Amino acid sequence: MEGTESGNTPGISRRALLGSATAVVAGTVAGGGPASAAPGAPGHVPELWHEFTRDPYRHPQIPFVGRAGFGGGSPRLPRRPVVADVRDFGAVADGRTDCAPAINRAIAAAGRAGGGTVVIPPGTFRIDDLIRLGHSHVVLRGAGSGRTTLHATKNLTELIGPYGSRYGGDKSSWSWAGGLIWLAPEARFASLTSAIRAQAWPFEGWTGNRRDEWRALTAVEPARRGDWTVTVADPAALRPGALVLLRLSDDPGHTLLKHMAGDGPGPDAYTWSDKSKLLSYVPYEWPVRVTRVRGRRVTLERPLPLDVRPEWEPRLTTHVPELTGAGVEGLTLEVVETPQRPHLLDLGYNGVVLQCAYDCWVDDVTVRHTDNGFGLVAASACTLRRTRVTGRGAHHPYFCREGSHDNLIEDFTVEDRTAPAPAGTQLHGINVEGLSSYNVWSRGDMRMGTFDSHRGMPFANVRTDITVHNNGRHGGDASAGPLFGARFTHWNIRVTNGRAGLMKIDGLAPFSATVGINEVREFDQVDVPDFAGDLRSRLELYGTTDVVRPRNLYEAQRDLRPRR
């Protein structure tokens, strides 16, 4: 059942909380006394920030995410020339004509032309099928989220078929997969949907339905987390600009999983062997572009997310062909309004999903009345900007899973539901799971939901500069293992209802940082740490509101760009 407030905790009004940056602030600074800010004061720089700037790629609690998102964190998205108008392919904004075939024909034509922008003019266009972007460098652009609307009448169960869970039970995988606007490589989309129709529930990531569509390019010699350059056994198959997978396998002692959790006594004592769902997520697969090859020395687009050790059989490999340089812009996807379904039985009235996509984006897009809003499934280096989830309430407003890495979700809004939640439904929020790492949620306004982890030990993710009415609940089955791995950071978080759960994580996440959060307390769902002993987590500027400087951890890291 959806989480609710206990009723015995006084709330904080949104107006008061957002305006309190200039108010007197009482809090505790690590190693010091109360922190306060007089009106107009510049704020407080925590010790953690000073430490981070001295060693930004290897800090024990804070990950380096300054290159998350499209183009290594580029603030500008490409503008591709217009090559097609959906009206020329038969689309009509009359509310009666099914325009999905016309839109998909226009997208296919742009793909055959090698890329470009497909425009949808102002108006409401009915779609009775999903919209597929399967060619690189193709952009679907409306006239703005307030001007162009795609009105979807069917769900993914109707369009593709029931999608069961590869982990068993009667769950619908449309509860966490697939979109009515679906960005995925054409061949990957075809193989996924064929497997679903055959009821051979697939793995959804970079190496195919059975995780066997890859070949080794070269072995990698030992290296440290934060290194930008690695030494390989044979560079012959590597070229600058190529996208490769860094593949790390676990060993019988589960030392890779322990490393993702920060190493040390807690992870060493944890029982890993019975976490069947978690174990299915390894090998860890991290997509990254090669930027330079000099002899056996290979420079990467981003620093290594983990140590590279011989016992993990480190190698660079191939993968299914990626979707790259594709985007969706300037439109609203509104689905026919139906009551939210019971938990894990979604039919697939889903929004926009990026899958096996690298350097792709979504900008100025709203979804309304969806089961699930925006999804990242084995997607990396993508940017979701100026996105909004609204309407009758979503199960997952945002989900990030199946090994998604280095993504940026910024200027996002989760509006309050427009209809009461039916009994038996669930609300999560901004979800991350399945060993997903180095993702950023920045400048958010969450009027409902929570900072959801579905277990599966996501690690090294950042949530920063977000206002949240914390009334959601996390999910995740016990076989998926820990809620958090190491280097999870919550930085400048404004909780409007005073609920601590999944916001203040110094007692839950190992080697984590909670910095600049107003005073909160536990009620409703209360979790215990997965790892025993000292978590070696950090808490600074607790009990404060909007006084931590830098105010936005991602932007500060992006602007820092320290020399390497």
Summary of the structure (lengths in Angstrom):
residues: 564
radius of gyration: 22.6
end to end distance: 48.6
largest distance: 67.5
contacts: 2139
relative contact order: 0.16
helix: 15%
strand: 29%
